[in-house]
Amino acid sequence: MTYALNPLLHAVAAPPIPEAQGWIAGRSFPTEKPLIDVAQAVPGYPPPRSLTDHLAGVVGQPGMARYTDVPGRPELRQALAADMNAFYGAGIDPAQVTITAGCNQAFCFAVQALCAPGDELILPLPYYFNHQMWCDMAGVRAVHIPFRAERGGVPDPADAAAAITPKTRAIVLVSPNNPTGAIYPAEALQAFFALARERGLALILDETYRDFLPADGAPHALFRLPGWDEVLVQLYSFSKVYCITGYRVGSIIAGRRLTDEIAKVMDTVAICAPRIGQEAALFGLANLVDWRQGNTRLMRDRLAALRTAFSRNDLGYRLVSAGAYFAYLAHPFEGRPALQVARRLADEQNMLALPGAWFGPGQDGFLRLAFANVEAGAMPAIAERLAQDAARG
């Protein structure tokens, strides 16, 4: 007789990104039609030399090998609070900031602190698959609300209101969205906030891609609302903006009542976020303002190039939404599973994209493109390959 496995964990499918990467494993690609990888949201350029030089200069210091405070280095929490306050016109206190090992961990810890097994949270379709995976592992039921293509991918607060039950503990929003790229208007975010406050729920707002918004200015005023810290739980990541995905550093901003609970989870799981990642984030906030703004402009240029390339009338594929980092496409093959469509693009067009079905039920008509991975000059080639695929039928 062998040992048993946790049935909740065992029932969760393996992470999908490695499966997609397996479609091209061992292949070589001709120079006239190189691989275009728009599968995973990873910056297509390295961190700045000043950042890596700084880390190289401090990594040998004895203190860099030690734990930080459980919620993160005080200097980093203060710097991030100041950065958020300047951006949102807010009054966030450093004590309301917890530094985590990436934004995925931030989500897991927030859900752990808010939900017991058997509780529910509302997760709009299409979802970021790691969010669904964590809920399943934790025994938390993710209640889906419909994908609204007619709203440009912006979920409808009325759908969320109808889905609330006595077991609901939180509403989860991701804006700019992964996988659709949609950027939720301020009025929609405020409506979700009002709904959450009225019904005694938390509003978990994942703003991983905040630094790549296509327009200047704060995307919402939620941090300026009275009592925001009893409703809003903001998640953020340093990974994309400073190109430090491997350093694993993100954050949670919430009221002290919740952050005190999150500290228990952090202490049990990791003690603290990796110190080297915290050092990288602190250096970035203090020294890379211009570089960060340059990345924002770079992504805006890539988005503009994508929209221009997709304006051709023979594309076949339809651009449903696009914003920071991602585009969501409706494919032209009615009834054909998105997995088949994505596999054929990889096999015949040397383009690696993800099927919509990996982002929830009812998404078989769509593909996700992480267009920020490629330079603006590659956007016409993406459109051409999609047009060739559509013409094949």
PyMOL commands that set and color helices and strands:
alter all, ss='L'
color gray80, all
select helices_A, chain A and resi 7-10+16-22+49-58+62-65+74-88+94-96+103-114+129-138+149-151+157-163+186-199+210-212+222-224+228-230+245-247+256-269+275-287+289-309+338-349+356-359+371-373+376-392
alter helices_A, ss='H'
color red, helices_A
select strands_A, chain A and resi 36-37+97-100+120-124+141-145+168-174+202-206+232-237+250-253+318-322+327-330+351-352+354-355+366-369
alter strands_A, ss='S'
color yellow, strands_A
deselect
rebuild
show_as cartoon
